[in-house]
Amino acid sequence: MIFPNILFFSFALLPIVTHSAPTTIVLPPTPQTLRECGTSSVVDLDAEAQVSYAISRIESENARPGENVSFAPIAPGATTIDVYVHVVQANSSLEGGGLSQSDVEAQIAVLNEDYDSTGFSFDLVDVNSITNPIWFHYVTNTEEGLPYATEMKAATARGSAKDLNIWTVGFSTVGTLGYATFPWNYTTDPTSDGVVLRFDTFPGINSGVYNLGRTATHEIGHWLGLYHPFQGKKILLLHPLSSLTFHLASSSGECEGNGDNVADTPRQLNATYGCPTIKDTCILAPGSDSVHNFMDYSDDDCLTEFTPGQIERMNAAFETYRAGS
Ligand SMILES: [Zn+2]
């Protein structure tokens, strides 16, 4: 029981934010060096955005602590999901959120690649460009932004529970990259169903580490019923410039519990940032952290996989809550 105190004092000089999902996190600024890009089609991130990109894949989501939805997994089938993309822009410039048809198609291609092993494929049905600076700037999954999100979704959503609506916005006032609804939310709140993404998380749009389109891959994982591999844990966000991890915490009992309800994702205490070679926050439990899993927070180029258990859960969730609609 002395370990938490040791940890606290050991890391007292590092900014640490402790929180419970799904609160939106505001982290302190930190010096960054980002890749430069000379291509004019790339959005140059302002200082505030650079901080939020470089620190974390911050998001606010609908997962509630203690929400523990579980069901029998099933083997992957062959499911094609119709996708409606709503490009909400402040203006038609790229900086204003004005993604092109080819930008959207590039994102769909990433999804089809990342979900290749899952049984799901994505068919782009329509791209709908909407100029609405209010929605672009103020939609979030927070108390302040939800009324705008509700209005936006009600005015534009297409299809039914089995169809995927994606909205791209600016999230200008918070460090959010995206958020999603879960399949079991559909029955009680069908009009909120779908995924909202910061527009410059689409492939090649921003100059940071979340620029390969895998924020969409991650959020659609939630839309298909997946949690984070560190779900339900006491999330300790460590300063991203530190390579230290909370090895000692695994002896404190915090690694117990159902986690993400997927048997083959090892127990994990906190989110991953960057792309560490070695990270194991629950050393007394089998396996190391899911650094390369699409449902962790690692850099886009670090994310490569869903586990067989996650694939079975997604297929079961789709069959249970979305198919047949
Ligand atoms: Zn997430």
Residues whose N, C-alpha, C, O or C-beta is under 5 A from the ligand:
A	BS01	ZN	none
